[in-house]
Amino acid sequence: MKKVKISIDTNPVFEMLVSLNRIADSDQMESSYFENAGYSPHPRMTEIIEEIKNSLSLFYRQEIVFFFSKPVCSLLWELVISEKIRDVSQLSNMLAALSDDVALRYLLADVIDVLCQQEGEICQNEQAIEAMLADRPAFEQRITDCPSLSSADQEKALEFLRYPADAKQRLVRLLERYAQVFAPYVAELETLDHAEMEKSRKAYLANAETFITSYLKINVNILEPAKRIDLIPNAFSEILTFVLQPEKDRFVLIYGTFISKKRSREKRSEERKQFFKVLSEEKRVDIIKSLAVKPAIGSDLAKQIGLTSATASYHLTMLLGIGLVEYERIGQKLHYILNKEMLKDLFDKAYQDLVNQ
């Protein structure tokens, strides 16, 4: 891995965003990863989520599900990074200050990403996205015709597109209320994140590539263009790492503060258990077979196997979790690759464990 500038800091706004995702019950991939890895979520994180839920009316809980029912709260992460927001109470102010058209781009970020994957070069730059949103009727038709979007996602996207001012105001009010109930937990979460920050700093200073590949489980090929990497520990992310690329040569890695606890408990018997559990699902075996022939992007792989994009992402998360599948970013697309050496290694370990019992 080439030499890059690495910085590490905490940011409670990302804690707030991931907790919103948890409350929306939309973190199915991460929950399944917990189960597959034999790891229970940290009890204090679960308690905080429940305490926040109990502080919110049914109306606001429904609003959270409406706006944050995605595996990653990507619609606002870019805003937090670009505006350098660190105060949870300021996120709603920043969103309110945006024009309706600019806010619409954040609201439709996930939908635009899905369309980009399906339509190739059409979404590769800012001008293309602006042109896409400028022709509202044509964009509505693309949403309606997109097989990778569920009917619920299509309806939500069309509502955003037709009533952007109303959608922005709804989200602003939600964030204002959520910041109030989240504020009492900021200091506690910052303490957890600072402890991980000190641990991580020692690890990456000792060997940055080992830290990123072995500890965070990130394929260094993804970071090839990087001149700067920002590390942000996050208590609610627990054992997963989210990779953001706000600029061509800058990457932001938001990773769980409990990764090390999970890693330290992994033993050969646990690896074997995870391996067989992953292979117990026929569709995951089909994905392995397909990737053994050639790498593929997620949407193409879903079509080959006969799955929705969401279901394919779920199964790929399982395979990524034990290292059977890796990915690299080419443009705006993630290309999934079978780690054949890891597959052979896991089979060999499983065989040795079974015959030596």
C-alpha positions in Angstrom: 0.0 0.0 0.0 1.4 3.4 -1.0 2.1 6.1 1.5 -1.0 8.2 2.3 -1.9 10.7 4.9 -4.0 9.0 7.6 -6.0 11.0 10.2 -8.3 9.7 12.9 -11.0 11.6 14.7 -14.5 11.1 16.2 -17.7 12.6 15.0 -21.0 12.2 17.0 -23.1 13.1 13.9 -22.2 9.8 12.4 -23.2 8.1 15.6 -26.6 9.9 15.3 -27.0 8.8 11.7 -26.2 5.1 12.3 -28.5 5.1 15.3 -31.3 6.5 13.1 -30.6 3.6 10.8 -30.9 1.1 13.7 -34.2 2.6 14.9 -35.6 2.3 11.4 -34.9 -1.5 11.7 -33.2 -1.2 8.4 -29.8 -2.6 9.3 -30.8 -6.2 8.3 -27.4 -6.8 6.7 -25.5 -5.8 9.8 -27.8 -7.7 12.1 -27.4 -10.8 10.0 -23.6 -10.3 10.1 -23.8 -10.2 13.9 -25.7 -13.5 13.8 -23.4 -15.1 11.3 -20.3 -14.0 13.1 -21.6 -15.4 16.4 -21.3 -11.9 17.9 -24.0 -10.2 20.0 -24.4 -6.4 19.6 -23.0 -4.5 22.5 -25.8 -4.3 25.2 -25.3 -0.6 25.9 -25.8 0.2 22.3 -29.1 -1.7 22.4 -30.1 0.1 25.6 -29.5 3.5 24.0 -31.6 2.6 21.0 -34.5 1.5 23.2 -34.2 4.6 25.4 -34.3 6.9 22.4 -37.2 5.0 20.9 -39.1 5.5 24.1 -38.5 9.2 24.0 -40.0 9.5 20.5 -43.7 9.7 19.6 -45.1 7.2 17.2 -45.2 9.9 14.5 -41.4 10.4 14.7 -40.7 6.7 14.7 -42.7 6.4 11.6 -40.8 9.3 10.0 -37.5 7.6 10.9 -38.6 4.4 9.1 -39.8 6.5 6.1 -36.5 8.4 5.6 -33.9 5.9 6.9 -35.1 2.5 5.8 -31.8 1.7 4.0 -28.8 -0.4 5.1 -26.7 2.8 5.2 -27.8 6.4 5.9 -26.0 7.6 2.8 -28.4 10.4 2.0 -26.9 12.7 4.7 -23.4 11.3 5.1 -22.0 13.3 2.2 -23.5 16.5 3.7 -21.8 15.9 7.0 -18.4 15.4 5.4 -18.7 18.3 2.9 -19.9 20.8 5.5 -17.7 19.4 8.3 -20.6 19.1 10.6 -19.7 17.9 14.1 -22.6 19.2 16.3 -25.7 17.0 16.1 -27.9 20.0 16.5 -26.4 21.6 13.4 -27.3 18.9 10.9 -31.0 20.1 10.6 -29.8 23.7 10.2 -27.5 22.8 7.3 -30.2 20.8 5.6 -32.7 23.6 6.0 -30.3 26.1 4.5 -30.1 24.0 1.2 -32.3 24.9 -1.7 -35.1 22.4 -2.4 -33.3 21.2 -5.5 -30.0 20.6 -3.7 -31.7 18.9 -0.8 -33.5 16.6 -3.3 -30.1 15.2 -4.5 -29.4 14.1 -0.9 -32.9 12.6 -0.5 -32.6 10.7 -3.8 -28.9 9.7 -3.3 -29.6 6.0 -2.9 -32.0 5.9 -5.9 -29.5 7.8 -8.1 -26.8 5.2 -7.1 -29.1 2.3 -8.1 -29.8 4.0 -11.5 -26.1 4.7 -11.9 -25.3 0.9 -11.5 -28.0 0.1 -14.1 -27.3 2.8 -16.6 -23.5 2.8 -16.7 -21.8 6.1 -17.6 -24.9 8.2 -17.3 -24.2 9.1 -13.6 -20.5 9.3 -13.6 -20.3 13.1 -12.9 -22.2 16.0 -11.2 -23.3 17.4 -14.6 -24.9 14.1 -15.5 -26.8 14.0 -12.2 -28.0 17.6 -12.6 -29.2 16.8 -16.1 -31.0 13.7 -14.9 -32.9 15.6 -12.2 -33.6 18.6 -14.5 -35.9 16.4 -16.7 -38.4 15.3 -14.0 -40.8 13.4 -16.3 -38.0 11.3 -17.8 -36.5 10.7 -14.3 -39.9 9.6 -13.0 -40.1 7.1 -15.8 -36.6 5.8 -15.0 -37.6 5.2 -11.4 -40.8 3.5 -12.4 -39.0 1.2 -14.9 -36.1 0.3 -12.6 -36.4 -3.4 -11.6 -33.8 -3.0 -8.8 -36.1 -0.6 -6.8 -38.8 -2.1 -4.7 -42.3 -0.7 -5.2 -42.0 1.0 -1.7 -38.7 2.6 -2.8 -40.2 3.7 -6.1 -43.2 5.4 -4.3 -40.9 7.1 -1.8 -38.6 8.4 -4.6 -41.5 9.7 -6.6 -42.9 11.5 -3.5 -39.5 13.2 -3.0 -39.3 14.2 -6.6 -42.9 15.6 -6.8 -42.8 17.4 -3.4 -39.2 18.2 -2.6 -40.0 21.2 -0.3 -42.4 19.1 1.8 -39.9 16.2 2.0 -37.1 18.5 3.1 -39.2 20.2 5.8 -40.3 16.8 7.1 -36.7 15.6 7.4 -35.6 18.9 9.0 -38.3 18.6 11.7 -37.3 15.0 12.3 -33.6 15.8 12.7 -34.4 18.7 15.1 -36.4 16.4 17.3 -33.9 13.5 17.1 -31.0 15.8 18.0 -32.8 16.7 21.2 -33.3 13.1 22.4 -29.8 12.0 21.1 -27.9 14.9 22.8 -27.7 13.2 26.3 -25.8 10.2 24.8 -23.1 12.2 22.9 -20.6 12.4 25.8 -20.9 8.6 26.5 -20.4 7.7 22.9 -17.5 10.1 22.5 -15.8 8.3 25.4 -16.2 5.0 23.7 -14.9 6.3 20.4 -11.9 8.1 21.9 -10.8 4.8 23.6 -11.0 3.1 20.2 -9.2 6.0 18.5 -6.2 5.7 20.7 -6.1 1.9 20.2 -6.4 2.3 16.4 -3.8 5.0 16.2 -1.2 2.6 17.6 -2.3 -0.1 15.2 -2.2 1.9 12.0 1.1 3.7 13.0 2.7 0.2 13.4 1.4 -1.0 10.1 -1.2 0.9 8.2 -1.8 -1.8 5.6 -2.3 -4.6 8.2 -4.7 -2.3 10.1 -6.8 -1.6 7.1 -6.8 -5.1 5.6 -6.8 -7.3 8.7 -8.5 -5.2 11.3 -11.0 -3.2 9.2 -11.3 -6.0 6.5 -11.0 -3.5 3.6 -9.5 -4.5 0.3 -6.6 -2.1 -0.3 -7.3 -2.1 -4.0 -10.4 0.0 -3.2 -8.1 2.6 -1.7 -5.6 2.7 -4.6 -6.4 6.3 -5.6 -6.2 7.5 -1.9 -3.9 10.4 -1.0 -5.8 10.9 2.3 -7.7 8.5 4.5 -9.9 9.7 7.4 -10.7 7.1 10.1 -13.8 7.7 12.2 -14.6 5.1 15.0 -18.3 4.6 15.6 -19.9 2.7 18.5 -23.1 2.0 16.6 -21.2 0.5 13.6 -19.7 -2.1 16.0 -18.1 -4.7 13.7 -18.6 -3.3 10.2 -16.7 -0.6 8.2 -18.4 1.8 5.8 -16.3 3.2 3.0 -17.1 6.7 1.7 -15.3 8.5 -1.1 -16.3 12.2 -0.9 -13.5 13.2 -3.3 -11.5 11.3 -5.9 -8.4 10.8 -3.8 -10.0 11.0 -0.3 -11.6 8.1 1.6 -13.5 8.1 4.9 -13.7 4.8 6.8 -16.4 4.7 9.5 -15.7 1.6 11.5 -17.0 -0.1 14.6 -15.4 0.4 18.1 -16.1 -3.2 19.0 -14.3 -4.7 16.0 -11.3 -5.7 18.1 -13.4 -7.6 20.7 -15.0 -9.6 17.9 -11.7 -10.3 16.2 -10.0 -11.4 19.4 -12.7 -14.1 19.9 -12.4 -15.6 16.5 -11.0 -19.1 16.7 -10.7 -21.9 14.1 -13.8 -23.7 15.3 -15.7 -20.4 15.0 -14.4 -19.9 11.5 -15.6 -23.4 10.6 -19.0 -22.7 12.0 -19.3 -19.5 10.0 -18.1 -21.1 6.9 -20.6 -23.9 6.9 -23.4 -21.6 7.9 -22.7 -19.4 4.9 -22.6 -22.3 2.6 -25.9 -23.7 4.0 -27.8 -21.2 1.8 -28.0 -22.4 -1.8 -28.1 -18.9 -3.3 -24.7 -18.1 -1.7 -23.3 -21.2 -3.3 -24.7 -20.0 -6.6 -23.0 -16.6 -6.1 -19.6 -18.4 -5.4 -20.0 -20.5 -8.6 -20.8 -17.4 -10.6 -17.9 -15.4 -9.2 -15.6 -18.3 -9.7 -16.1 -17.8 -13.5 -15.6 -14.0 -13.4 -16.0 -10.9 -11.2 -19.4 -9.1 -11.4 -21.1 -6.0 -10.2 -23.9 -6.5 -7.7 -26.8 -5.8 -10.1 -25.5 -8.1 -12.8 -24.9 -10.8 -10.2 -28.4 -10.4 -8.9 -29.9 -11.0 -12.3 -27.7 -14.0 -13.0 -28.7 -15.7 -9.7 -32.4 -14.6 -10.0 -32.4 -12.3 -6.9 -33.4 -8.8 -6.1 -30.5 -6.4 -5.6 -31.4 -6.1 -1.9 -31.3 -9.9 -1.4 -28.1 -10.2 -3.4 -26.5 -7.5 -1.2 -27.6 -9.4 1.9 -25.9 -12.7 0.7 -22.8 -10.8 -0.5 -22.5 -9.3 3.0 -22.4 -12.8 4.5 -19.6 -13.8 2.0 -17.7 -10.6 2.6 -17.9 -11.2 6.3 -15.8 -14.3 6.2 -13.5 -13.1 3.4 -14.8 -15.4 0.7 -15.7 -12.4 -1.5 -13.8 -9.1 -1.9 -14.7 -6.0 -3.9 -13.0 -3.1 -5.7 -14.5 0.2 -6.8 -14.3 1.0 -10.5 -15.9 4.3 -11.2 -19.1 4.3 -9.2 -19.5 0.6 -9.3 -18.4 -2.1 -6.9 -17.0 -5.2 -8.6 -17.2 -8.4 -6.5 -14.4 -10.9 -6.7 -14.2 -14.4 -5.3 -11.2 -14.9 -3.0 -10.2 -18.4 -4.3 -7.3 -18.8 -2.0 -9.5 -18.0 1.0 -12.1 -20.5 -0.2 -9.4 -23.3 -0.4 -8.0 -22.2 3.0 -11.4 -22.5 4.7 -12.0 -25.9 3.1 -8.6 -27.1 4.3 -9.2 -25.8 7.8 -12.6 -27.3 8.0 -11.2 -30.6 6.9 -8.4 -30.5 9.4 -10.8 -29.6 12.2 -13.2 -32.4 11.3 -10.7 -35.2 11.0 -8.7 -34.2 14.1 -11.7 -34.1 16.5 
